[in-house]
Amino acid sequence: MSGAADFWAIVPAAGVGRRMQQSASNNRPKQYLPLLDKTVIEHSLHRLLSLSQLRQVVVALSPDDPHWDTLEVSSDSRVERVAGGEERHVSVFNALKALADRAAEHDWVLVHDAVRPCVSPACIRRLMDNLETHPVGGLLGYPLADTLKKVDQAGAVERTVDRTGMWAAATPQMFRYGTLMKALEAFIAEGRLPTDEAMAVESFGLRPQMVAGRRDNIKITVPGDLELATVIINAQASGPEPEEH
């Protein structure tokens, strides 16, 4: 491995958010729903763009996306649009291919959900700093605090699940360019569906590192999450970030 590694970011945003549309009775993908003075995806992108270490942010969008070009961030010199796929991992893979002429095998790639607008830049920096010399990479997350229940299809509790050592996975997730490319390529070739980038990397027998993030790094899934995100962003803007994770 020669030379210092560069940092790149990928934001898969080709999804339509069916659960949000069904709940909110609208046809606008959830990444384009209004959140305070911006759309959800603009908040997410601005959090990434606040980090000068990131050379480029590649956004994977539906080829017929009618909303992207209306956003001011779409013309940012550090933001590039590529065609996404029907599944998240295909969108990420397409973005990786778009970086093939610039990214080195040992460069770092941060993949962040378009609908996590509350991620703290300080947490992203912690991820980058903690993993810069790590052999595999890792992801932001936090330990589960609630009691976990396994339920059947009717909603009846079958048993209580031991939460010891259980963490909720969030994003960004950060891995070497070459490692992530090979991992996703294998899943696509075999027709498998990874739930996140870490799962794809784990399939190679590698062990990603969990880095403590914040519980307010929520994912917008249903309409009530927009209200919660509004509270979080206003609270983040009103004072310094708390120390606990």
C-alpha positions as CSV (number, residue, x, y, z in Angstrom):
1,M,0.0,0.0,0.0
2,S,1.6,3.2,-1.1
3,G,0.7,6.9,-0.5
4,A,-1.9,8.4,1.7
5,A,-5.4,7.2,1.3
6,D,-8.1,9.6,0.0
7,F,-11.6,9.7,1.3
8,W,-14.7,9.5,-0.9
9,A,-18.4,9.3,-0.1
10,I,-21.4,7.6,-1.7
11,V,-25.0,8.4,-1.0
12,P,-27.5,5.8,-2.5
13,A,-30.7,7.7,-3.2
14,A,-32.5,5.9,-5.9
15,G,-35.3,4.5,-3.7
16,V,-38.9,5.6,-3.6
17,G,-39.6,5.1,0.1
18,R,-42.9,3.1,-0.2
19,R,-43.6,3.0,3.5
20,M,-43.4,6.8,3.7
21,Q,-45.5,7.3,0.6
22,Q,-48.2,5.0,1.9
23,S,-48.3,6.7,5.3
24,A,-48.1,10.3,4.0
25,S,-50.2,9.7,0.8
26,N,-47.8,11.5,-1.4
27,N,-45.6,10.5,-4.4
28,R,-42.5,12.3,-3.4
29,P,-39.6,10.0,-2.4
30,K,-38.7,10.5,1.3
31,Q,-35.3,11.9,0.6
32,Y,-37.0,14.9,-1.1
33,L,-39.5,15.6,1.6
34,P,-39.2,19.1,3.3
35,L,-37.3,19.2,6.6
36,L,-37.0,22.7,8.0
37,D,-35.5,24.9,5.3
38,K,-34.2,22.1,3.1
39,T,-35.1,18.6,1.8
40,V,-34.0,15.6,3.8
41,I,-31.2,14.7,1.3
42,E,-29.8,18.2,1.4
43,H,-29.3,18.0,5.1
44,S,-27.6,14.7,4.7
45,L,-25.3,16.0,2.0
46,H,-24.4,19.2,3.8
47,R,-23.3,17.1,6.8
48,L,-20.9,15.2,4.5
49,L,-19.7,18.3,2.6
50,S,-18.8,20.0,5.8
51,L,-15.8,17.6,6.0
52,S,-13.0,19.0,3.8
53,Q,-11.3,15.5,3.8
54,L,-13.9,14.1,1.4
55,R,-12.7,14.6,-2.2
56,Q,-16.1,13.8,-3.8
57,V,-19.6,12.8,-2.9
58,V,-21.2,10.5,-5.4
59,V,-25.1,10.5,-5.3
60,A,-26.7,7.5,-6.9
61,L,-30.2,8.5,-8.2
62,S,-33.0,7.0,-10.2
63,P,-32.3,7.7,-13.9
64,D,-35.6,9.5,-14.2
65,D,-35.4,11.4,-11.0
66,P,-37.2,14.8,-11.5
67,H,-36.3,16.4,-8.2
68,W,-32.5,16.4,-8.0
69,D,-31.8,19.2,-10.5
70,T,-34.0,21.6,-8.6
71,L,-31.7,21.4,-5.5
72,E,-28.9,23.9,-5.1
73,V,-26.6,21.2,-3.9
74,S,-26.8,19.4,-7.2
75,S,-24.4,22.0,-8.7
76,D,-21.8,21.7,-6.0
77,S,-18.4,21.0,-7.5
78,R,-17.8,18.2,-5.0
79,V,-21.1,16.4,-5.8
80,E,-21.5,14.0,-8.7
81,R,-24.6,12.2,-9.9
82,V,-24.7,8.6,-11.2
83,A,-27.5,6.3,-12.1
84,G,-28.6,4.1,-9.2
85,G,-30.2,0.7,-9.3
86,E,-33.4,-0.9,-7.9
87,E,-31.5,-2.1,-4.8
88,R,-29.3,-0.1,-2.5
89,H,-26.2,-2.3,-3.0
90,V,-26.5,-1.9,-6.8
91,S,-26.6,1.9,-6.4
92,V,-23.5,1.8,-4.2
93,F,-21.8,-0.5,-6.7
94,N,-22.6,1.8,-9.6
95,A,-21.1,4.7,-7.7
96,L,-18.0,2.7,-7.0
97,K,-17.6,2.0,-10.7
98,A,-17.9,5.8,-11.4
99,L,-14.9,6.4,-9.1
100,A,-12.8,3.7,-10.7
101,D,-10.7,6.2,-12.7
102,R,-9.9,8.2,-9.5
103,A,-10.0,6.0,-6.4
104,A,-7.1,3.7,-5.5
105,E,-7.7,0.2,-4.1
106,H,-6.7,1.4,-0.6
107,D,-8.7,4.6,-0.6
108,W,-11.6,4.9,1.9
109,V,-15.2,5.1,0.8
110,L,-17.9,6.3,3.2
111,V,-21.5,5.2,2.4
112,H,-24.2,7.2,4.0
113,D,-28.0,6.9,3.8
114,A,-29.7,9.8,2.1
115,V,-32.3,9.7,4.8
116,R,-30.1,10.2,7.8
117,P,-30.1,14.0,7.9
118,C,-29.1,14.3,11.6
119,V,-25.7,12.6,11.5
120,S,-23.2,14.6,13.4
121,P,-20.1,15.8,11.5
122,A,-18.2,15.1,14.7
123,C,-19.3,11.5,14.5
124,I,-18.2,11.2,10.9
125,R,-14.8,12.6,11.8
126,R,-14.5,10.1,14.7
127,L,-15.3,7.3,12.3
128,M,-12.6,8.5,9.9
129,D,-10.0,9.1,12.6
130,N,-10.6,5.8,14.4
131,L,-10.5,3.7,11.3
132,E,-7.8,5.4,9.2
133,T,-5.3,2.7,10.0
134,H,-7.8,-0.2,10.5
135,P,-7.2,-3.2,8.2
136,V,-10.9,-3.5,7.3
137,G,-13.0,-0.5,8.2
138,G,-16.2,-0.2,10.0
139,L,-19.4,1.7,10.8
140,L,-21.2,4.1,13.1
141,G,-23.6,2.5,15.5
142,Y,-24.7,2.4,19.1
143,P,-25.5,-0.3,21.7
144,L,-29.1,-1.3,22.1
145,A,-30.7,-0.2,25.4
146,D,-34.2,-1.5,25.0
147,T,-35.3,-5.0,25.9
148,L,-35.6,-7.1,22.7
149,K,-38.6,-9.4,22.0
150,K,-38.9,-12.0,19.3
151,V,-42.5,-12.1,18.1
152,D,-44.5,-14.2,15.7
153,Q,-46.5,-13.1,12.6
154,A,-49.5,-12.3,14.8
155,G,-47.4,-10.1,17.1
156,A,-47.3,-12.5,20.1
157,V,-44.1,-12.6,22.0
158,E,-42.2,-15.8,21.6
159,R,-39.2,-15.0,23.8
160,T,-36.9,-12.2,25.1
161,V,-33.7,-11.9,23.2
162,D,-30.4,-11.3,25.0
163,R,-29.2,-7.8,24.0
164,T,-25.7,-8.3,25.3
165,G,-23.2,-7.2,22.7
166,M,-26.1,-6.1,20.4
167,W,-25.6,-2.8,18.5
168,A,-27.8,-0.9,16.0
169,A,-26.0,-0.3,12.7
170,A,-26.1,3.2,11.3
171,T,-24.2,5.1,8.6
172,P,-21.7,6.2,7.4
173,Q,-20.1,2.9,6.9
174,M,-16.4,3.1,5.8
175,F,-14.4,0.5,3.9
176,R,-11.5,0.3,1.5
177,Y,-12.5,1.0,-2.1
178,G,-11.1,-2.3,-3.4
179,T,-12.6,-4.4,-0.6
180,L,-16.1,-2.9,-0.9
181,M,-16.0,-3.2,-4.7
182,K,-15.2,-6.9,-4.5
183,A,-17.7,-7.6,-1.8
184,L,-20.6,-6.0,-3.6
185,E,-19.6,-7.6,-6.9
186,A,-19.8,-11.0,-5.3
187,F,-23.3,-10.3,-3.9
188,I,-24.5,-9.1,-7.3
189,A,-23.0,-12.1,-9.1
190,E,-24.7,-14.5,-6.7
191,G,-28.1,-12.6,-6.7
192,R,-27.8,-12.1,-2.9
193,L,-29.1,-9.0,-1.1
194,P,-26.9,-7.5,1.7
195,T,-28.7,-5.4,4.2
196,D,-25.8,-3.0,4.4
197,E,-22.2,-2.6,3.3
198,A,-20.8,-4.2,6.5
199,M,-22.7,-7.4,5.8
200,A,-21.2,-7.6,2.3
201,V,-17.7,-7.2,3.8
202,E,-18.4,-9.7,6.6
203,S,-19.1,-12.3,4.0
204,F,-15.4,-12.3,3.1
205,G,-14.6,-13.4,6.7
206,L,-13.6,-9.8,7.6
207,R,-14.6,-8.1,10.9
208,P,-15.6,-4.5,10.6
209,Q,-15.1,-2.3,13.6
210,M,-18.1,-0.7,15.3
211,V,-17.5,3.0,16.2
212,A,-19.7,4.7,18.8
213,G,-22.1,7.2,17.2
214,R,-25.1,8.9,18.5
215,R,-28.7,7.7,18.8
216,D,-30.0,11.0,17.2
217,N,-28.5,9.8,13.9
218,I,-32.0,8.6,13.0
219,K,-33.2,7.2,9.6
220,I,-36.3,8.8,8.1
221,T,-38.8,5.9,7.5
222,V,-42.3,7.1,8.5
223,P,-43.8,10.6,8.7
224,G,-43.3,10.9,12.5
225,D,-39.6,10.7,11.9
226,L,-39.7,14.1,10.2
227,E,-41.1,15.6,13.3
228,L,-38.3,14.0,15.4
229,A,-35.6,15.1,12.9
230,T,-36.9,18.7,13.2
231,V,-36.5,18.6,16.9
232,I,-33.0,17.0,16.7
233,I,-31.7,19.4,14.1
234,N,-33.0,22.4,16.1
235,A,-31.4,21.1,19.2
236,Q,-28.1,20.5,17.5
237,A,-28.1,24.1,16.2
238,S,-28.8,25.5,19.6
239,G,-25.6,24.5,21.4
240,P,-22.5,22.3,21.4
241,E,-22.8,18.6,20.8
242,P,-23.1,16.6,24.1
243,E,-20.2,14.4,24.9
244,E,-22.1,11.1,25.5
245,H,-22.7,8.8,22.6
